[in-house]
């Protein structure tokens, strides 16, 4: 029997009662950030429910986690508390439950139309790592820069490759992105180029939101890693390809990546995604024992990137991919991050890296789609190799259920000219 809410939810909505993703909002007329879940076209204010004593389970009844400006305290409580909250919320929102449905004063206070709120970053992000977990993306980039014979370095098949990113420049969906400046490859014997990036790109990624952390010096077992993961968000790890290409040897990405990373506002929990789990791709060679999972799984999440070109109103689809294409799973990524004893903390973020599929129309960035500028993309009477000022990039992602979607909403950003 399909669970139904007393709140009318359109079949195309990303936020039915089966989802209930977590975010943080503030009302247009108030300044205090508040935790919430999304249901249909509304946000459900969890601080109102907590004040009304509706979280009366053993793990949440005495907690002030929903009276915080972010979700970190709730994340720290772990999976039993998350499950308790989900059970409570699904019951309160169900068509058969009268507490919210019939008590108009409570309902009007707790349910706020999305059109009347501002969404904020839902977590305080202490640290951020970005992985390189898609085999298709790794192969395509390798072919471009090293040729097909040496496309993927041998270590890639043994190590979930990653670098440490910049948490301070992570922004919420809808934030404008200023074109970065930096150095690029010199032409001939001249000095390096310096100025606005000429190869500004998006990267279609998702990111793991860490729940309970681990003690310094104590790695997380790969088969327990899911208990340290709260959920997933959409992520655009904007990239200045020309800056990156000049700087990345020998230490990897720096200014080509650190200028901005955009997140979608709603964290979809692993509990909501579990019904869409599927086997991860077979890994050959077999991973080392600390990465060998009893059950290796990804999720069937359809992903799409659209662009609204500068000066236009209509969006045009650039690519469609799927989370299932990741070679290294999010649990392997987390276990590898901690194997040296590195301690994760609630609210830490682990990006997947660009999620590309096997076909050209499923590549996850313009670097691949335009083959580093060699194959311009045409749409809407214009064309692109890389992003131009005024372009808006929109990510969306969802899982298809039986008569409903479990989705992530959108992750968007518009490119503004470089500062003078």
C-alpha positions in Angstrom: 0.0 0.0 0.0 1.4 3.4 -1.1 1.9 5.8 1.7 -0.2 9.0 1.2 0.0 12.4 2.8 -2.9 14.7 3.7 -1.0 17.4 1.8 -1.7 17.3 -1.9 1.6 16.4 -3.7 1.7 16.6 -7.5 2.9 13.3 -9.1 5.8 15.2 -10.7 7.0 16.7 -7.4 10.4 15.7 -6.0 9.1 15.8 -2.4 6.4 13.3 -1.6 6.0 11.7 1.8 8.3 8.9 0.7 11.2 11.4 0.5 11.1 14.0 3.3 14.6 15.5 2.6 16.1 17.8 5.2 17.1 21.4 4.7 17.4 24.7 6.5 15.3 27.8 5.7 14.4 31.2 7.0 11.1 33.0 6.5 11.1 36.1 4.4 10.0 38.0 7.5 12.3 36.4 10.0 16.1 36.0 10.3 16.5 32.8 12.3 17.5 29.7 10.3 15.3 26.7 11.0 15.6 23.0 10.1 12.9 21.6 7.9 11.8 18.8 5.7 10.2 19.3 2.2 6.7 18.0 1.5 5.1 18.9 -1.8 5.3 22.7 -2.2 5.8 23.3 1.5 8.6 23.2 4.1 7.7 21.7 7.4 9.3 23.6 10.2 10.8 21.1 12.6 11.4 23.6 15.4 7.6 24.1 15.5 7.0 20.3 15.8 9.7 20.0 18.5 8.2 22.9 20.5 4.8 21.1 20.3 6.4 18.0 21.8 5.7 15.9 18.7 9.1 14.2 18.7 8.5 12.0 21.7 10.6 9.0 20.9 13.5 8.0 23.2 16.3 9.6 21.1 14.7 12.9 20.2 12.3 13.8 23.0 14.9 15.6 25.0 17.1 16.9 22.1 17.3 20.5 20.9 18.7 19.4 17.5 15.8 21.0 15.7 16.3 24.3 17.4 19.6 24.8 15.8 20.7 27.0 12.8 21.9 23.9 10.9 21.5 20.2 10.9 24.9 19.2 12.4 23.6 18.3 15.8 20.9 16.1 14.3 23.5 14.5 12.0 25.7 13.7 15.0 22.9 11.6 16.6 23.3 8.8 14.0 21.0 6.5 12.1 18.7 5.3 15.0 17.7 9.0 15.6 17.3 9.6 11.9 15.1 6.6 11.6 13.1 7.7 14.6 12.6 11.2 13.1 11.6 9.8 9.7 9.0 7.4 11.3 7.5 10.3 13.3 7.4 12.7 10.4 5.8 10.2 8.0 3.1 9.4 10.6 2.4 13.1 11.3 2.1 13.8 7.5 0.1 10.7 6.7 -3.5 11.0 5.5 -4.7 9.0 8.5 -3.1 11.1 11.2 -5.2 14.0 12.6 -2.6 15.9 14.7 -1.4 18.2 11.9 -4.2 17.6 9.5 -7.0 18.7 11.7 -5.3 21.2 14.1 -5.3 24.3 11.9 -3.3 26.6 14.2 -0.4 24.1 14.4 -0.6 23.2 10.7 -0.5 26.9 9.6 2.5 27.6 11.9 4.4 24.5 10.9 3.8 24.4 7.1 5.2 27.3 5.1 4.9 27.6 1.3 8.2 27.2 -0.4 7.6 30.5 -2.3 7.8 32.3 1.1 11.1 31.0 2.3 14.8 31.4 1.6 16.8 28.2 1.6 20.3 28.2 3.2 23.2 25.8 3.4 21.8 23.0 5.6 25.0 22.1 7.3 28.1 23.8 8.7 30.8 22.2 6.5 34.1 21.8 8.3 36.0 19.9 5.6 35.3 19.0 2.0 37.0 16.3 -0.2 36.3 15.8 -3.8 36.8 12.3 -5.4 37.4 11.1 -9.0 35.1 8.1 -8.9 33.6 7.8 -12.4 35.6 5.5 -14.7 34.0 7.0 -17.8 35.1 10.6 -16.8 38.6 9.4 -15.8 38.9 7.6 -19.2 37.7 10.5 -21.3 40.0 13.0 -19.5 42.9 10.7 -19.9 42.3 10.2 -23.6 42.2 13.9 -24.1 45.5 14.7 -22.3 47.5 11.4 -22.5 46.0 9.3 -25.3 44.0 6.1 -25.2 47.0 3.9 -24.4 47.6 5.6 -21.0 44.1 7.1 -20.4 43.7 5.9 -16.8 46.7 5.7 -14.4 47.2 2.3 -12.8 46.7 3.6 -9.3 43.1 4.7 -10.2 41.9 1.1 -10.1 43.2 0.6 -6.6 42.6 4.0 -4.9 39.5 6.2 -4.8 41.5 9.2 -5.9 40.5 12.5 -4.2 41.9 15.9 -3.2 41.0 18.3 -0.3 38.7 21.1 -1.4 37.8 24.5 0.0 34.8 24.5 2.3 34.6 28.3 2.6 33.5 28.8 -1.0 30.7 26.2 -0.9 27.4 28.1 -1.7 23.7 27.3 -1.8 21.8 26.8 -5.1 20.9 30.1 -6.7 24.0 31.9 -5.7 25.7 33.8 -8.6 29.2 32.7 -9.5 31.8 35.3 -10.4 34.1 34.2 -13.2 37.5 33.4 -11.6 40.8 35.0 -12.6 44.1 33.2 -12.6 47.1 32.0 -14.6 46.9 29.9 -17.7 49.4 28.1 -20.0 51.8 30.5 -21.8 51.7 30.8 -25.5 55.1 29.9 -26.9 57.9 31.7 -25.0 55.6 34.4 -23.5 54.7 34.7 -19.9 51.8 32.8 -18.5 48.4 34.2 -19.4 46.7 36.0 -16.5 43.1 37.1 -16.5 39.5 35.8 -16.4 39.2 32.1 -17.1 38.6 31.3 -20.7 37.5 27.7 -20.0 34.9 27.9 -17.3 33.0 24.6 -16.8 30.4 22.9 -14.6 30.9 19.4 -13.1 27.9 17.2 -12.6 28.5 15.7 -9.2 26.7 14.5 -6.0 28.1 14.8 -2.5 27.9 12.6 0.6 26.9 14.4 3.8 28.7 12.8 6.8 26.8 12.0 9.9 28.6 10.7 13.0 32.4 11.1 12.6 35.2 8.9 13.8 38.0 9.4 16.3 41.4 10.5 15.1 43.5 7.4 14.3 40.5 5.0 14.1 39.4 4.3 10.5 35.8 3.4 9.6 35.2 -0.1 8.3 33.9 -0.1 4.8 31.0 -2.3 5.8 30.0 0.1 8.5 30.5 3.2 6.5 26.8 3.6 5.6 26.1 4.3 9.3 28.3 7.4 8.9 26.4 8.8 5.9 23.3 10.9 6.4 22.4 11.4 2.8 23.2 13.0 -0.6 22.9 16.4 -2.3 23.4 17.6 -5.9 26.7 19.4 -6.3 28.2 21.5 -9.1 32.0 21.7 -8.6 32.6 24.6 -11.0 36.0 24.3 -12.7 38.3 26.7 -14.5 39.9 24.3 -16.9 42.7 26.6 -18.1 43.7 27.6 -14.6 43.6 24.0 -13.5 45.6 22.7 -16.4 48.5 25.1 -15.7 48.6 24.6 -11.9 47.8 21.0 -11.2 51.3 19.5 -11.6 52.6 18.4 -9.1 50.1 18.9 -6.3 46.7 18.8 -8.0 43.7 21.3 -8.3 43.9 24.6 -6.4 42.6 27.9 -7.8 40.9 26.2 -10.7 38.5 24.6 -8.3 38.4 26.6 -5.0 36.5 29.7 -6.3 33.0 28.1 -5.9 31.1 24.9 -5.4 27.2 24.9 -5.4 25.0 22.6 -3.4 21.3 21.8 -3.7 19.4 22.8 -0.5 17.7 19.5 0.3 19.6 16.4 1.7 17.9 13.2 0.6 18.6 10.5 3.2 19.9 7.1 2.6 16.7 5.7 4.1 14.7 7.4 1.3 17.1 6.2 -1.3 17.3 2.6 -0.1 14.5 1.3 -2.3 16.4 2.6 -5.4 19.7 0.8 -4.5 21.3 -1.4 -7.1 24.5 -3.3 -7.6 27.6 -1.2 -8.2 29.7 -1.9 -11.3 32.1 -4.9 -11.0 35.5 -3.7 -9.9 38.5 -5.3 -11.6 41.0 -5.8 -10.1 39.4 -6.8 -6.8 39.9 -3.9 -4.3 42.3 -4.3 -1.4 40.6 -5.8 1.7 39.9 -2.5 3.4 37.8 -1.5 0.4 36.2 -4.9 -0.2 32.4 -4.6 0.5 30.1 -7.4 1.5 27.4 -5.5 -0.5 28.6 -2.9 -3.0 25.8 -0.7 -4.2 25.0 2.5 -6.0 21.6 4.2 -6.5 19.4 4.6 -9.5 19.4 8.5 -9.6 18.6 10.1 -12.9 20.7 13.3 -13.4 20.2 16.1 -15.9 22.1 19.3 -16.7 20.4 22.2 -18.5 21.6 25.6 -19.5 19.8 28.9 -19.9 22.2 30.8 -22.3 22.9 34.4 -21.6 20.1 36.7 -22.9 17.6 33.8 -23.3 14.7 32.5 -21.2 14.4 28.9 -22.2 16.5 26.1 -20.7 18.2 23.5 -23.0 19.3 20.1 -21.8 23.0 19.5 -22.2 23.4 16.0 -20.8 21.7 13.2 -18.9 23.6 10.8 -16.6 23.0 8.5 -13.7 24.5 8.0 -10.2 24.7 4.3 -11.0 27.7 5.0 -13.3 30.1 5.6 -10.3 32.9 3.0 -10.1 33.9 3.7 -6.5 30.9 3.7 -4.1 30.3 6.4 -1.5 31.0 3.9 1.2 34.3 3.0 -0.3 35.1 6.7 -0.6 34.3 7.3 3.1 36.3 4.3 4.2 39.3 5.3 2.1 39.2 8.9 3.5 39.6 7.5 7.0 42.0 4.5 6.4 45.0 6.6 7.4 43.3 7.6 10.6 41.8 10.9 9.3 38.8 11.9 11.5 35.6 12.9 9.8 33.1 15.2 11.6 29.3 15.7 11.2 28.6 17.9 8.3 31.7 17.1 6.3 31.2 16.7 2.6 32.6 14.1 0.2 32.1 15.0 -3.5 31.8 12.1 -6.0 33.7 13.8 -8.8 32.1 14.3 -12.2 29.5 11.6 -12.9 29.8 10.7 -16.6 28.0 7.8 -18.4 29.4 5.7 -21.3 27.7 7.6 -24.1 28.6 11.2 -25.4 25.1 12.5 -24.4 25.8 11.3 -20.8 29.1 13.1 -20.2 29.1 15.2 -17.0 31.0 18.4 -18.0 31.7 20.6 -21.0 35.3 19.5 -21.0 34.0 16.1 -22.2 30.9 17.3 -24.1 32.9 19.7 -26.2 36.0 17.5 -26.1 38.1 20.3 -24.6 36.6 22.9 -27.0 37.1 20.9 -30.2 33.4 20.1 -30.7 31.0 23.1 -30.0 27.6 22.3 -28.7 24.6 23.9 -30.5 21.3 24.8 -28.9 18.8 27.6 -28.9 20.3 29.4 -31.9 23.7 29.6 -30.1 26.7 27.4 -29.3 29.1 26.7 -26.5 32.4 25.1 -25.8 32.7 26.5 -22.3 30.5 28.8 -20.2 30.0 32.4 -21.1 29.0 35.3 -18.8 25.2 35.3 -18.2 24.8 31.6 -18.6 22.8 29.8 -16.0 23.5 26.1 -15.3 20.7 24.0 -13.7 21.2 20.5 -12.3 18.3 18.2 -11.3 18.1 14.6 -10.0 15.4 12.2 -9.0 14.6 8.5 -8.5 11.5 7.1 -10.1 9.1 5.3 -7.7 5.8 3.7 -8.2 3.6 6.8 -8.9 6.0 9.2 -7.2 9.5 10.7 -7.4 12.1 10.9 -4.7 14.1 13.9 -5.9 16.7 16.5 -5.0 15.1 19.6 -6.4 17.6 21.8 -8.3 21.1 23.0 -8.0 21.7 26.2 -10.1 24.1 29.1 -10.5 24.5 31.9 -13.0 27.9 33.1 -14.3 28.7 36.8 -13.7 31.7 38.7 -15.3 35.1 38.6 -13.6 35.8 41.4 -11.3 37.9 44.2 -12.8 
